[in-house]
């Protein structure tokens, strides 16, 4: 249900200011609740599926101006988990 909520929040991108959508979706929902669930899921296929669903929710245009190897500040913890 958290993934569905994240997906619904991200749908507001382009309608509501981007910084508000990123704050609510990434800083508040992903980093506070969803990432905690992902980190407590044993490494394996279920964890990979959850991470893929999170990535699929994120608008590509948020990443257009980033330099190679960098990410959004709100995604640092999630990125570190993916690298692990």
N, C-alpha and C positions, 0 to 999 in steps of 0.2 A: 504493500500500500504506500510505503514511502517513495518507491520508485515512480508510482503513478502520480503521486503528489508533486514530485520533482518535475515530471514531464508536463504536468498541467501548469506549474509555475513558469516554466521556460516558454510555454506557449504565449505568455504575455510579452515576451521580448518583441520589441518593435511597436508595441502599443503603450506600454509603460516604460519609463526611463530605464535604460540598460543597467545602470548602477543599482537601481532598486531591485530589479529582477535578479541580478547576480548576488546582491546582498541577501535577499530572502532565500533564493534557491541554493546558493553555494555556501555562503557563510553560516546561515542559520540552519537550513535543513540538512544539507549534505555533511557539513563538518560537525554538527552537533549530534545528529541522530543517525543518519544513514551510514556514515563512515564508522561509527561505533558498532553498528550491526555487521558491517563488512569485516571489520577487524576481529570480531568475535566469531566469525564463520571460519571453520578450519580451511586451510589452504587446500584447494582442489577445484573440481569442476563447478561446484555450486558458487564458490567465491569468484571464479572467473566469469561466470554468467552474470552475477550481480554487477561486477565491474564493467562488463560490456554494456549492460543496460544503462548504467550511469553515463558512460561515454556516449552512447547513442542518443541520450536526451539533450546533450549540450549542443547549442547552435555553432556551426562551423565558423561563422563570422566573428565570434568572440576570439578566435585564434589567428585571424588573418594578419594582424600587425605584429605578431610575436616573432622574435628571432629564433632560429633553430636551437633546440634543446631547452627552451624556456617554456613556462606555463603561466597561467593566471595566478596571481597571489593567493586567491581563494582555493586553488586546487593543489597547493604544495603538499599538504598531508596526503591527499588522495594519490598524487603522483609518486610520492615516496613509497606508498603501499604497492603501487603497480610495479615500481622498480625492484621491490623486494621479491 
